[in-house]
Amino acid sequence: MNPQAMQEAMTLMEKARKYDELIAFPERDYELRCSFCGKGQSELDKMVTAKNVCICNECIGVCVEIIAEDENEGVSTNE
Ligand SMILES: [Zn+2]
């Protein structure tokens, strides 16, 4: 890497760091809870949030299983 490219990379990193601070999430005064199982943010690894609902990684796993089962049944019963 030539010195000029290095300098540009450093500048970009510095900008990114500042941007990170700007977009840092404000602290919430409440804990997000999964809309499906009701577990709190602190009990879970990951949470996907939409406008008014949240779903945790555990419930997503259950959903994936249910959908996979339905697809398998559909294939076996319709034929
Ligand atoms: Zn859940």
PDB file of the backbone (N, CA, C, O) and the ligand in Angstrom, with CONECT records:
HET     ZN  A 101       1
ATOM      1  N   MET A   1       0.857  -1.209   0.000  1.00  0.00           N
ATOM      2  CA  MET A   1       0.000   0.000   0.000  1.00  0.00           C
ATOM      3  C   MET A   1       0.882   1.244   0.000  1.00  0.00           C
ATOM      4  O   MET A   1       1.763   1.379   0.849  1.00  0.00           O
ATOM      5  N   ASN A   2       0.652   2.151  -0.943  1.00  0.00           N
ATOM      6  CA  ASN A   2       1.473   3.368  -0.974  1.00  0.00           C
ATOM      7  C   ASN A   2       1.018   4.351   0.116  1.00  0.00           C
ATOM      8  O   ASN A   2      -0.106   4.271   0.611  1.00  0.00           O
ATOM      9  N   PRO A   3       1.919   5.281   0.478  1.00  0.00           N
ATOM     10  CA  PRO A   3       1.642   6.200   1.601  1.00  0.00           C
ATOM     11  C   PRO A   3       0.351   7.003   1.415  1.00  0.00           C
ATOM     12  O   PRO A   3      -0.362   7.271   2.382  1.00  0.00           O
ATOM     13  N   GLN A   4       0.057   7.381   0.176  1.00  0.00           N
ATOM     14  CA  GLN A   4      -1.147   8.194  -0.046  1.00  0.00           C
ATOM     15  C   GLN A   4      -2.415   7.380   0.223  1.00  0.00           C
ATOM     16  O   GLN A   4      -3.363   7.870   0.837  1.00  0.00           O
ATOM     17  N   ALA A   5      -2.416   6.119  -0.251  1.00  0.00           N
ATOM     18  CA  ALA A   5      -3.557   5.239  -0.015  1.00  0.00           C
ATOM     19  C   ALA A   5      -3.731   4.992   1.478  1.00  0.00           C
ATOM     20  O   ALA A   5      -4.847   4.945   1.995  1.00  0.00           O
ATOM     21  N   MET A   6      -2.587   4.833   2.160  1.00  0.00           N
ATOM     22  CA  MET A   6      -2.606   4.627   3.606  1.00  0.00           C
ATOM     23  C   MET A   6      -3.265   5.818   4.295  1.00  0.00           C
ATOM     24  O   MET A   6      -4.094   5.661   5.192  1.00  0.00           O
ATOM     25  N   GLN A   7      -2.876   7.016   3.851  1.00  0.00           N
ATOM     26  CA  GLN A   7      -3.416   8.248   4.428  1.00  0.00           C
ATOM     27  C   GLN A   7      -4.926   8.323   4.210  1.00  0.00           C
ATOM     28  O   GLN A   7      -5.676   8.703   5.109  1.00  0.00           O
ATOM     29  N   GLU A   8      -5.360   7.958   3.006  1.00  0.00           N
ATOM     30  CA  GLU A   8      -6.792   7.984   2.691  1.00  0.00           C
ATOM     31  C   GLU A   8      -7.564   6.994   3.555  1.00  0.00           C
ATOM     32  O   GLU A   8      -8.655   7.290   4.042  1.00  0.00           O
ATOM     33  N   ALA A   9      -6.981   5.823   3.734  1.00  0.00           N
ATOM     34  CA  ALA A   9      -7.617   4.807   4.565  1.00  0.00           C
ATOM     35  C   ALA A   9      -7.760   5.305   5.994  1.00  0.00           C
ATOM     36  O   ALA A   9      -8.792   5.104   6.635  1.00  0.00           O
ATOM     37  N   MET A  10      -6.708   5.960   6.487  1.00  0.00           N
ATOM     38  CA  MET A  10      -6.745   6.488   7.857  1.00  0.00           C
ATOM     39  C   MET A  10      -7.850   7.532   8.001  1.00  0.00           C
ATOM     40  O   MET A  10      -8.570   7.560   9.000  1.00  0.00           O
ATOM     41  N   THR A  11      -7.972   8.399   6.976  1.00  0.00           N
ATOM     42  CA  THR A  11      -8.998   9.441   6.999  1.00  0.00           C
ATOM     43  C   THR A  11     -10.396   8.822   7.016  1.00  0.00           C
ATOM     44  O   THR A  11     -11.279   9.264   7.752  1.00  0.00           O
ATOM     45  N   LEU A  12     -10.579   7.785   6.187  1.00  0.00           N
ATOM     46  CA  LEU A  12     -11.880   7.109   6.136  1.00  0.00           C
ATOM     47  C   LEU A  12     -12.221   6.462   7.475  1.00  0.00           C
ATOM     48  O   LEU A  12     -13.359   6.513   7.941  1.00  0.00           O
ATOM     49  N   MET A  13     -11.195   5.850   8.081  1.00  0.00           N
ATOM     50  CA  MET A  13     -11.418   5.207   9.371  1.00  0.00           C
ATOM     51  C   MET A  13     -11.803   6.222  10.436  1.00  0.00           C
ATOM     52  O   MET A  13     -12.660   5.967  11.282  1.00  0.00           O
ATOM     53  N   GLU A  14     -11.157   7.365  10.377  1.00  0.00           N
ATOM     54  CA  GLU A  14     -11.446   8.435  11.335  1.00  0.00           C
ATOM     55  C   GLU A  14     -12.885   8.932  11.155  1.00  0.00           C
ATOM     56  O   GLU A  14     -13.602   9.159  12.130  1.00  0.00           O
ATOM     57  N   LYS A  15     -13.293   9.096   9.894  1.00  0.00           N
ATOM     58  CA  LYS A  15     -14.664   9.522   9.589  1.00  0.00           C
ATOM     59  C   LYS A  15     -15.662   8.487  10.086  1.00  0.00           C
ATOM     60  O   LYS A  15     -16.681   8.828  10.686  1.00  0.00           O
ATOM     61  N   ALA A  16     -15.355   7.211   9.827  1.00  0.00           N
ATOM     62  CA  ALA A  16     -16.242   6.131  10.240  1.00  0.00           C
ATOM     63  C   ALA A  16     -16.405   6.124  11.754  1.00  0.00           C
ATOM     64  O   ALA A  16     -17.499   5.892  12.270  1.00  0.00           O
ATOM     65  N   ARG A  17     -15.307   6.380  12.460  1.00  0.00           N
ATOM     66  CA  ARG A  17     -15.353   6.382  13.920  1.00  0.00           C
ATOM     67  C   ARG A  17     -16.277   7.493  14.427  1.00  0.00           C
ATOM     68  O   ARG A  17     -17.064   7.293  15.352  1.00  0.00           O
ATOM     69  N   LYS A  18     -16.164   8.657  13.803  1.00  0.00           N
ATOM     70  CA  LYS A  18     -17.008   9.789  14.201  1.00  0.00           C
ATOM     71  C   LYS A  18     -18.474   9.493  13.889  1.00  0.00           C
ATOM     72  O   LYS A  18     -19.370   9.805  14.673  1.00  0.00           O
ATOM     73  N   TYR A  19     -18.694   8.878  12.716  1.00  0.00           N
ATOM     74  CA  TYR A  19     -20.060   8.552  12.308  1.00  0.00           C
ATOM     75  C   TYR A  19     -20.684   7.562  13.282  1.00  0.00           C
ATOM     76  O   TYR A  19     -21.861   7.658  13.629  1.00  0.00           O
ATOM     77  N   ASP A  20     -19.859   6.605  13.714  1.00  0.00           N
ATOM     78  CA  ASP A  20     -20.305   5.612  14.693  1.00  0.00           C
ATOM     79  C   ASP A  20     -20.849   6.279  15.946  1.00  0.00           C
ATOM     80  O   ASP A  20     -21.876   5.873  16.489  1.00  0.00           O
ATOM     81  N   GLU A  21     -20.149   7.298  16.389  1.00  0.00           N
ATOM     82  CA  GLU A  21     -20.582   8.000  17.594  1.00  0.00           C
ATOM     83  C   GLU A  21     -21.917   8.697  17.358  1.00  0.00           C
ATOM     84  O   GLU A  21     -22.774   8.737  18.241  1.00  0.00           O
ATOM     85  N   LEU A  22     -22.082   9.243  16.160  1.00  0.00           N
ATOM     86  CA  LEU A  22     -23.307   9.967  15.845  1.00  0.00           C
ATOM     87  C   LEU A  22     -24.531   9.049  15.799  1.00  0.00           C
ATOM     88  O   LEU A  22     -25.615   9.411  16.257  1.00  0.00           O
ATOM     89  N   ILE A  23     -24.333   7.849  15.236  1.00  0.00           N
ATOM     90  CA  ILE A  23     -25.478   6.973  15.088  1.00  0.00           C
ATOM     91  C   ILE A  23     -25.655   6.000  16.261  1.00  0.00           C
ATOM     92  O   ILE A  23     -26.519   5.124  16.225  1.00  0.00           O
ATOM     93  N   ALA A  24     -24.828   6.162  17.297  1.00  0.00           N
ATOM     94  CA  ALA A  24     -24.952   5.289  18.462  1.00  0.00           C
ATOM     95  C   ALA A  24     -26.388   5.361  18.981  1.00  0.00           C
ATOM     96  O   ALA A  24     -26.962   6.442  19.111  1.00  0.00           O
ATOM     97  N   PHE A  25     -26.950   4.198  19.272  1.00  0.00           N
ATOM     98  CA  PHE A  25     -28.345   4.161  19.721  1.00  0.00           C
ATOM     99  C   PHE A  25     -28.500   4.839  21.074  1.00  0.00           C
ATOM    100  O   PHE A  25     -27.674   4.651  21.967  1.00  0.00           O
ATOM    101  N   PRO A  26     -29.531   5.605  21.220  1.00  0.00           N
ATOM    102  CA  PRO A  26     -29.780   6.198  22.534  1.00  0.00           C
ATOM    103  C   PRO A  26     -30.157   5.090  23.501  1.00  0.00           C
ATOM    104  O   PRO A  26     -30.783   4.104  23.108  1.00  0.00           O
ATOM    105  N   GLU A  27     -29.784   5.246  24.753  1.00  0.00           N
ATOM    106  CA  GLU A  27     -30.133   4.218  25.732  1.00  0.00           C
ATOM    107  C   GLU A  27     -31.635   4.161  25.919  1.00  0.00           C
ATOM    108  O   GLU A  27     -32.296   5.186  26.082  1.00  0.00           O
ATOM    109  N   ARG A  28     -32.162   2.948  25.892  1.00  0.00           N
ATOM    110  CA  ARG A  28     -33.598   2.774  26.074  1.00  0.00           C
ATOM    111  C   ARG A  28     -33.898   2.707  27.561  1.00  0.00           C
ATOM    112  O   ARG A  28     -33.108   2.177  28.343  1.00  0.00           O
ATOM    113  N   ASP A  29     -35.022   3.238  27.935  1.00  0.00           N
ATOM    114  CA  ASP A  29     -35.389   3.172  29.348  1.00  0.00           C
ATOM    115  C   ASP A  29     -36.233   1.936  29.627  1.00  0.00           C
ATOM    116  O   ASP A  29     -36.737   1.765  30.736  1.00  0.00           O
ATOM    117  N   TYR A  30     -36.388   1.076  28.626  1.00  0.00           N
ATOM    118  CA  TYR A  30     -37.108  -0.171  28.840  1.00  0.00           C
ATOM    119  C   TYR A  30     -36.401  -1.280  28.076  1.00  0.00           C
ATOM    120  O   TYR A  30     -35.646  -1.032  27.135  1.00  0.00           O
ATOM    121  N   GLU A  31     -36.663  -2.499  28.501  1.00  0.00           N
ATOM    122  CA  GLU A  31     -36.034  -3.636  27.841  1.00  0.00           C
ATOM    123  C   GLU A  31     -36.956  -4.156  26.755  1.00  0.00           C
ATOM    124  O   GLU A  31     -38.159  -4.305  26.972  1.00  0.00           O
ATOM    125  N   LEU A  32     -36.391  -4.434  25.577  1.00  0.00           N
ATOM    126  CA  LEU A  32     -37.202  -5.007  24.511  1.00  0.00           C
ATOM    127  C   LEU A  32     -37.547  -6.442  24.877  1.00  0.00           C
ATOM    128  O   LEU A  32     -36.719  -7.165  25.429  1.00  0.00           O
ATOM    129  N   ARG A  33     -38.763  -6.848  24.570  1.00  0.00           N
ATOM    130  CA  ARG A  33     -39.186  -8.222  24.837  1.00  0.00           C
ATOM    131  C   ARG A  33     -39.678  -8.866  23.557  1.00  0.00           C
ATOM    132  O   ARG A  33     -40.287  -8.214  22.708  1.00  0.00           O
ATOM    133  N   CYS A  34     -39.405 -10.161  23.429  1.00  0.00           N
ATOM    134  CA  CYS A  34     -39.878 -10.907  22.275  1.00  0.00           C
ATOM    135  C   CYS A  34     -41.403 -10.932  22.320  1.00  0.00           C
ATOM    136  O   CYS A  34     -41.987 -11.248  23.356  1.00  0.00           O
ATOM    137  N   SER A  35     -42.042 -10.604  21.216  1.00  0.00           N
ATOM    138  CA  SER A  35     -43.511 -10.571  21.162  1.00  0.00           C
ATOM    139  C   SER A  35     -44.099 -11.972  21.184  1.00  0.00           C
ATOM    140  O   SER A  35     -45.294 -12.135  21.429  1.00  0.00           O
ATOM    141  N   PHE A  36     -43.287 -12.975  20.934  1.00  0.00           N
ATOM    142  CA  PHE A  36     -43.788 -14.344  20.847  1.00  0.00           C
ATOM    143  C   PHE A  36     -43.617 -15.093  22.161  1.00  0.00           C
ATOM    144  O   PHE A  36     -44.594 -15.634  22.678  1.00  0.00           O
ATOM    145  N   CYS A  37     -42.420 -15.142  22.715  1.00  0.00           N
ATOM    146  CA  CYS A  37     -42.192 -15.892  23.953  1.00  0.00           C
ATOM    147  C   CYS A  37     -42.098 -14.990  25.177  1.00  0.00           C
ATOM    148  O   CYS A  37     -42.158 -15.475  26.308  1.00  0.00           O
ATOM    149  N   GLY A  38     -41.955 -13.704  24.969  1.00  0.00           N
ATOM    150  CA  GLY A  38     -41.947 -12.773  26.083  1.00  0.00           C
ATOM    151  C   GLY A  38     -40.617 -12.641  26.807  1.00  0.00           C
ATOM    152  O   GLY A  38     -40.524 -11.936  27.812  1.00  0.00           O
ATOM    153  N   LYS A  39     -39.593 -13.309  26.307  1.00  0.00           N
ATOM    154  CA  LYS A  39     -38.282 -13.205  26.960  1.00  0.00           C
ATOM    155  C   LYS A  39     -37.683 -11.831  26.706  1.00  0.00           C
ATOM    156  O   LYS A  39     -37.909 -11.215  25.664  1.00  0.00           O
ATOM    157  N   GLY A  40     -36.919 -11.369  27.679  1.00  0.00           N
ATOM    158  CA  GLY A  40     -36.307 -10.048  27.567  1.00  0.00           C
ATOM    159  C   GLY A  40     -35.001 -10.086  26.806  1.00  0.00           C
ATOM    160  O   GLY A  40     -34.393 -11.141  26.627  1.00  0.00           O
ATOM    161  N   GLN A  41     -34.586  -8.926  26.368  1.00  0.00           N
ATOM    162  CA  GLN A  41     -33.351  -8.732  25.602  1.00  0.00           C
ATOM    163  C   GLN A  41     -32.137  -9.353  26.299  1.00  0.00           C
ATOM    164  O   GLN A  41     -31.269  -9.927  25.642  1.00  0.00           O
ATOM    165  N   SER A  42     -32.077  -9.239  27.612  1.00  0.00           N
ATOM    166  CA  SER A  42     -30.918  -9.716  28.355  1.00  0.00           C
ATOM    167  C   SER A  42     -30.843 -11.239  28.404  1.00  0.00           C
ATOM    168  O   SER A  42     -29.774 -11.795  28.656  1.00  0.00           O
ATOM    169  N   GLU A  43     -31.972 -11.922  28.165  1.00  0.00           N
ATOM    170  CA  GLU A  43     -31.995 -13.383  28.207  1.00  0.00           C
ATOM    171  C   GLU A  43     -31.696 -13.988  26.844  1.00  0.00           C
ATOM    172  O   GLU A  43     -31.545 -15.204  26.726  1.00  0.00           O
ATOM    173  N   LEU A  44     -31.609 -13.149  25.811  1.00  0.00           N
ATOM    174  CA  LEU A  44     -31.511 -13.656  24.454  1.00  0.00           C
ATOM    175  C   LEU A  44     -30.227 -13.227  23.766  1.00  0.00           C
ATOM    176  O   LEU A  44     -29.601 -12.234  24.137  1.00  0.00           O
ATOM    177  N   ASP A  45     -29.847 -14.008  22.742  1.00  0.00           N
ATOM    178  CA  ASP A  45     -28.652 -13.677  21.966  1.00  0.00           C
ATOM    179  C   ASP A  45     -28.958 -12.573  20.972  1.00  0.00           C
ATOM    180  O   ASP A  45     -28.239 -11.580  20.869  1.00  0.00           O
ATOM    181  N   LYS A  46     -30.065 -12.780  20.232  1.00  0.00           N
ATOM    182  CA  LYS A  46     -30.382 -11.844  19.163  1.00  0.00           C
ATOM    183  C   LYS A  46     -31.870 -11.575  19.105  1.00  0.00           C
ATOM    184  O   LYS A  46     -32.687 -12.404  19.505  1.00  0.00           O
ATOM    185  N   MET A  47     -32.200 -10.424  18.609  1.00  0.00           N
ATOM    186  CA  MET A  47     -33.597 -10.037  18.506  1.00  0.00           C
ATOM    187  C   MET A  47     -33.771  -9.245  17.210  1.00  0.00           C
ATOM    188  O   MET A  47     -32.983  -8.355  16.890  1.00  0.00           O
ATOM    189  N   VAL A  48     -34.824  -9.597  16.478  1.00  0.00           N
ATOM    190  CA  VAL A  48     -35.141  -8.838  15.264  1.00  0.00           C
ATOM    191  C   VAL A  48     -36.329  -7.961  15.616  1.00  0.00           C
ATOM    192  O   VAL A  48     -37.351  -8.447  16.100  1.00  0.00           O
ATOM    193  N   THR A  49     -36.190  -6.681  15.371  1.00  0.00           N
ATOM    194  CA  THR A  49     -37.273  -5.782  15.732  1.00  0.00           C
ATOM    195  C   THR A  49     -37.910  -5.157  14.499  1.00  0.00           C
ATOM    196  O   THR A  49     -37.229  -4.764  13.551  1.00  0.00           O
ATOM    197  N   ALA A  50     -39.244  -5.078  14.541  1.00  0.00           N
ATOM    198  CA  ALA A  50     -39.976  -4.379  13.504  1.00  0.00           C
ATOM    199  C   ALA A  50     -40.604  -3.159  14.178  1.00  0.00           C
ATOM    200  O   ALA A  50     -40.228  -2.798  15.293  1.00  0.00           O
ATOM    201  N   LYS A  51     -41.547  -2.538  13.509  1.00  0.00           N
ATOM    202  CA  LYS A  51     -42.118  -1.309  14.044  1.00  0.00           C
ATOM    203  C   LYS A  51     -42.700  -1.499  15.454  1.00  0.00           C
ATOM    204  O   LYS A  51     -42.355  -0.771  16.385  1.00  0.00           O
ATOM    205  N   ASN A  52     -43.580  -2.481  15.587  1.00  0.00           N
ATOM    206  CA  ASN A  52     -44.237  -2.660  16.884  1.00  0.00           C
ATOM    207  C   ASN A  52     -44.025  -4.033  17.513  1.00  0.00           C
ATOM    208  O   ASN A  52     -44.556  -4.311  18.588  1.00  0.00           O
ATOM    209  N   VAL A  53     -43.258  -4.886  16.855  1.00  0.00           N
ATOM    210  CA  VAL A  53     -43.040  -6.228  17.390  1.00  0.00           C
ATOM    211  C   VAL A  53     -41.565  -6.604  17.358  1.00  0.00           C
ATOM    212  O   VAL A  53     -40.768  -6.029  16.616  1.00  0.00           O
ATOM    213  N   CYS A  54     -41.225  -7.591  18.192  1.00  0.00           N
ATOM    214  CA  CYS A  54     -39.872  -8.121  18.211  1.00  0.00           C
ATOM    215  C   CYS A  54     -39.968  -9.635  18.161  1.00  0.00           C
ATOM    216  O   CYS A  54     -40.936 -10.215  18.653  1.00  0.00           O
ATOM    217  N   ILE A  55     -38.983 -10.270  17.575  1.00  0.00           N
ATOM    218  CA  ILE A  55     -38.919 -11.722  17.593  1.00  0.00           C
ATOM    219  C   ILE A  55     -37.476 -12.108  17.895  1.00  0.00           C
ATOM    220  O   ILE A  55     -36.536 -11.533  17.346  1.00  0.00           O
ATOM    221  N   CYS A  56     -37.316 -13.107  18.789  1.00  0.00           N
ATOM    222  CA  CYS A  56     -35.970 -13.494  19.191  1.00  0.00           C
ATOM    223  C   CYS A  56     -35.442 -14.625  18.315  1.00  0.00           C
ATOM    224  O   CYS A  56     -36.184 -15.247  17.555  1.00  0.00           O
ATOM    225  N   ASN A  57     -34.143 -14.874  18.441  1.00  0.00           N
ATOM    226  CA  ASN A  57     -33.518 -15.923  17.641  1.00  0.00           C
ATOM    227  C   ASN A  57     -34.152 -17.282  17.912  1.00  0.00           C
ATOM    228  O   ASN A  57     -34.270 -18.101  17.001  1.00  0.00           O
ATOM    229  N   GLU A  58     -34.566 -17.533  19.167  1.00  0.00           N
ATOM    230  CA  GLU A  58     -35.173 -18.815  19.509  1.00  0.00           C
ATOM    231  C   GLU A  58     -36.502 -19.000  18.785  1.00  0.00           C
ATOM    232  O   GLU A  58     -36.763 -20.076  18.246  1.00  0.00           O
ATOM    233  N   CYS A  59     -37.338 -17.979  18.763  1.00  0.00           N
ATOM    234  CA  CYS A  59     -38.636 -18.063  18.092  1.00  0.00           C
ATOM    235  C   CYS A  59     -38.466 -18.149  16.577  1.00  0.00           C
ATOM    236  O   CYS A  59     -39.257 -18.802  15.895  1.00  0.00           O
ATOM    237  N   ILE A  60     -37.440 -17.494  16.059  1.00  0.00           N
ATOM    238  CA  ILE A  60     -37.175 -17.594  14.620  1.00  0.00           C
ATOM    239  C   ILE A  60     -36.845 -19.041  14.281  1.00  0.00           C
ATOM    240  O   ILE A  60     -37.267 -19.555  13.245  1.00  0.00           O
ATOM    241  N   GLY A  61     -36.082 -19.701  15.164  1.00  0.00           N
ATOM    242  CA  GLY A  61     -35.748 -21.105  14.967  1.00  0.00           C
ATOM    243  C   GLY A  61     -36.995 -21.963  14.913  1.00  0.00           C
ATOM    244  O   GLY A  61     -37.101 -22.847  14.064  1.00  0.00           O
ATOM    245  N   VAL A  62     -37.960 -21.712  15.824  1.00  0.00           N
ATOM    246  CA  VAL A  62     -39.218 -22.454  15.859  1.00  0.00           C
ATOM    247  C   VAL A  62     -39.997 -22.207  14.565  1.00  0.00           C
ATOM    248  O   VAL A  62     -40.532 -23.143  13.970  1.00  0.00           O
ATOM    249  N   CYS A  63     -40.058 -20.955  14.136  1.00  0.00           N
ATOM    250  CA  CYS A  63     -40.772 -20.603  12.896  1.00  0.00           C
ATOM    251  C   CYS A  63     -40.181 -21.331  11.703  1.00  0.00           C
ATOM    252  O   CYS A  63     -40.909 -21.851  10.858  1.00  0.00           O
ATOM    253  N   VAL A  64     -38.868 -21.365  11.638  1.00  0.00           N
ATOM    254  CA  VAL A  64     -38.199 -22.030  10.522  1.00  0.00           C
ATOM    255  C   VAL A  64     -38.572 -23.505  10.498  1.00  0.00           C
ATOM    256  O   VAL A  64     -38.825 -24.066   9.432  1.00  0.00           O
ATOM    257  N   GLU A  65     -38.608 -24.143  11.687  1.00  0.00           N
ATOM    258  CA  GLU A  65     -38.979 -25.559  11.770  1.00  0.00           C
ATOM    259  C   GLU A  65     -40.410 -25.776  11.290  1.00  0.00           C
ATOM    260  O   GLU A  65     -40.680 -26.693  10.515  1.00  0.00           O
ATOM    261  N   ILE A  66     -41.333 -24.916  11.761  1.00  0.00           N
ATOM    262  CA  ILE A  66     -42.743 -25.047  11.379  1.00  0.00           C
ATOM    263  C   ILE A  66     -42.905 -24.895   9.869  1.00  0.00           C
ATOM    264  O   ILE A  66     -43.615 -25.673   9.231  1.00  0.00           O
ATOM    265  N   ILE A  67     -42.252 -23.904   9.312  1.00  0.00           N
ATOM    266  CA  ILE A  67     -42.351 -23.675   7.866  1.00  0.00           C
ATOM    267  C   ILE A  67     -41.760 -24.861   7.103  1.00  0.00           C
ATOM    268  O   ILE A  67     -42.322 -25.303   6.102  1.00  0.00           O
ATOM    269  N   ALA A  68     -40.635 -25.366   7.577  1.00  0.00           N
ATOM    270  CA  ALA A  68     -39.986 -26.509   6.926  1.00  0.00           C
ATOM    271  C   ALA A  68     -40.911 -27.726   6.968  1.00  0.00           C
ATOM    272  O   ALA A  68     -41.029 -28.447   5.977  1.00  0.00           O
ATOM    273  N   GLU A  69     -41.575 -27.962   8.124  1.00  0.00           N
ATOM    274  CA  GLU A  69     -42.504 -29.086   8.260  1.00  0.00           C
ATOM    275  C   GLU A  69     -43.658 -28.948   7.281  1.00  0.00           C
ATOM    276  O   GLU A  69     -44.016 -29.902   6.590  1.00  0.00           O
ATOM    277  N   ASP A  70     -44.239 -27.753   7.227  1.00  0.00           N
ATOM    278  CA  ASP A  70     -45.364 -27.494   6.318  1.00  0.00           C
ATOM    279  C   ASP A  70     -44.990 -27.790   4.876  1.00  0.00           C
ATOM    280  O   ASP A  70     -45.759 -28.393   4.126  1.00  0.00           O
ATOM    281  N   GLU A  71     -43.798 -27.355   4.506  1.00  0.00           N
ATOM    282  CA  GLU A  71     -43.354 -27.576   3.136  1.00  0.00           C
ATOM    283  C   GLU A  71     -43.199 -29.061   2.842  1.00  0.00           C
ATOM    284  O   GLU A  71     -43.544 -29.523   1.755  1.00  0.00           O
ATOM    285  N   ASN A  72     -42.681 -29.808   3.813  1.00  0.00           N
ATOM    286  CA  ASN A  72     -42.516 -31.250   3.636  1.00  0.00           C
ATOM    287  C   ASN A  72     -43.865 -31.947   3.530  1.00  0.00           C
ATOM    288  O   ASN A  72     -44.060 -32.814   2.678  1.00  0.00           O
ATOM    289  N   GLU A  73     -44.813 -31.558   4.417  1.00  0.00           N
ATOM    290  CA  GLU A  73     -46.155 -32.142   4.385  1.00  0.00           C
ATOM    291  C   GLU A  73     -46.831 -31.874   3.051  1.00  0.00           C
ATOM    292  O   GLU A  73     -47.432 -32.762   2.446  1.00  0.00           O
ATOM    293  N   GLY A  74     -46.715 -30.604   2.602  1.00  0.00           N
ATOM    294  CA  GLY A  74     -47.336 -30.207   1.347  1.00  0.00           C
ATOM    295  C   GLY A  74     -46.890 -31.099   0.209  1.00  0.00           C
ATOM    296  O   GLY A  74     -47.694 -31.486  -0.639  1.00  0.00           O
ATOM    297  N   VAL A  75     -45.624 -31.420   0.191  1.00  0.00           N
ATOM    298  CA  VAL A  75     -45.080 -32.251  -0.878  1.00  0.00           C
ATOM    299  C   VAL A  75     -45.627 -33.675  -0.769  1.00  0.00           C
ATOM    300  O   VAL A  75     -46.006 -34.273  -1.777  1.00  0.00           O
ATOM    301  N   SER A  76     -45.672 -34.234   0.481  1.00  0.00           N
ATOM    302  CA  SER A  76     -46.047 -35.628   0.636  1.00  0.00           C
ATOM    303  C   SER A  76     -47.560 -35.853   0.506  1.00  0.00           C
ATOM    304  O   SER A  76     -47.977 -36.889  -0.013  1.00  0.00           O
ATOM    305  N   THR A  77     -48.412 -34.883   0.977  1.00  0.00           N
ATOM    306  CA  THR A  77     -49.857 -35.108   0.955  1.00  0.00           C
ATOM    307  C   THR A  77     -50.507 -34.736  -0.378  1.00  0.00           C
ATOM    308  O   THR A  77     -51.541 -35.290  -0.750  1.00  0.00           O
ATOM    309  N   ASN A  78     -49.893 -33.801  -1.085  1.00  0.00           N
ATOM    310  CA  ASN A  78     -50.505 -33.358  -2.333  1.00  0.00           C
ATOM    311  C   ASN A  78     -50.218 -34.307  -3.494  1.00  0.00           C
ATOM    312  O   ASN A  78     -50.919 -34.328  -4.506  1.00  0.00           O
ATOM    313  N   GLU A  79     -49.177 -35.076  -3.309  1.00  0.00           N
ATOM    314  CA  GLU A  79     -48.834 -35.983  -4.402  1.00  0.00           C
ATOM    315  C   GLU A  79     -49.623 -37.287  -4.343  1.00  0.00           C
ATOM    316  O   GLU A  79     -49.445 -38.155  -5.197  1.00  0.00           O
TER     317      GLU A  79
HETATM  318 ZN    ZN A 101     -39.029 -15.366  21.436  1.00  0.00          ZN2+
END
